[in-house]
Amino acid sequence: MENLKVEEIELEDVNNTEDSQPSVNVTSIELDNGEDLLLSQIDAFREKATQLQQLILAKEQKAAELEALVKEKKQSMLSFRMNLTKTRGSRQLSC
């Protein structure tokens, strides 16, 4: 259902001259059927969805970076343990 809002028009707002048709100065006509509100809500929703998608992508990238760091640290620790075992083994043989 559409609501049409028109401000009051006073008689002095109606101009009539010999050359032209009568004219009326209407200061405000507003058509409010809820469409504008709905469209603005849809735009806001799209903007939030875009922001959330960017946040998700940033978090996924950070998670991948952290996983790579953990993998690198595990490899480093494994390498260190292997070298430590070799060093202890060679010391035991030399004693």
BELFENBEL-V569054 format. One line per field, one symbol per residue. ss: DSSP state (H for helix, E for strand, L for the rest). psi: psi as a letter, one per 40 degrees, with the letter a starting at -180 (. if undefined). A space follows every 10 residues. Layout:
# BELFENBEL-V569054
ss = ???
psi = ???
This chain:
# BELFENBEL-V569054
ss = LLEEEELLLL HHHEELLLLL LLEELLLLEE EELLHHHHHH HHHHHHHHHH HHHHHHHHHH HHHHHHHHHH HHHHHHHHHH HHHHHHHHHH HHHHL
psi = hhhhhhiihi deehhhiddi iiihhhdhhh hgeedddddd dddddddddd dddddddddd dddddddddd dddddddddd dddddddddd ddde.
